[in-house]
Amino acid sequence: MGDAQIQPTYPKGLDFEQVWAALMENREQLKETAKRQEETAKRQEETARQIEETDHHIKETDRQIKDINKRFGEYSNRLGEIAEYMVAPNLREKFSELEYNFQKTSKNTEVSDHQNNIFFEIDYFLENYSKAMLVEVKTKLISDHVNAHIARLEKMRKYADLHGDKRSFLGAVAGVVIPDETRKLALNNGLFVIEPSGETFKITSPDGNPREW
């Protein structure tokens, strides 16, 4: 008698063909899963690349913004210097035409009274024995600058009273660019307005009497 051939047994009574078909199906599922994992990995790599590119663009944009801000700051500073140089020459002479005779002009005057908590700066301070003029100079003069200068004049009055200075104080604002509403606000509050006119500048007096502090 020959050796008896032993047939493999399969779970739940499945025959070889059924088990093989199941294995093939599982193999295809595994291949499909592997394919999806590969595609996911590629998408992750692409996403990582895009993030890296975006980060580079953000850094480059940030650098450009900083460069623009630096250039704009330098440009604004130059305009500020131009505004001051526009006003500085012949300032006393221009006011003398309006019958204000100031003997002295000071630039960037700083008041620091720690005892009375009074602090402010004056771009140009014109003075004589009875009156003084506080001049604020801006590249573009806006309403906030006018209001701030009025507050500065009030501080000047308080500081002067505390230190026995009985002179009266007047105010003027100057700008390379002055919107109509800002000019009107300044004049209505008794301030002189200084602005370019041809190769020099002009001073517009407020309606009625200039305000004195």
DAGIMO-V75229 format. One line per field, one symbol per residue. phi: phi as a letter, one per 40 degrees, with the letter a starting at -180 (. if undefined). A space follows every 50 residues. Layout:
phi = ???
//
This chain:
phi = .cccccccbbcfgccccccccccccccccccccccccccccccccccccc cccccccccccccccccccccccccccccccccccccdcgccccccccgb bbcbbbbfcbbbbccbfbbabbcbbbaacbbabcbbbbcbcbddcccccc ccccccccccccbgccccbbbabbacbbcdccdccccccgccbbacagcb abbbcccgcdcbb
//
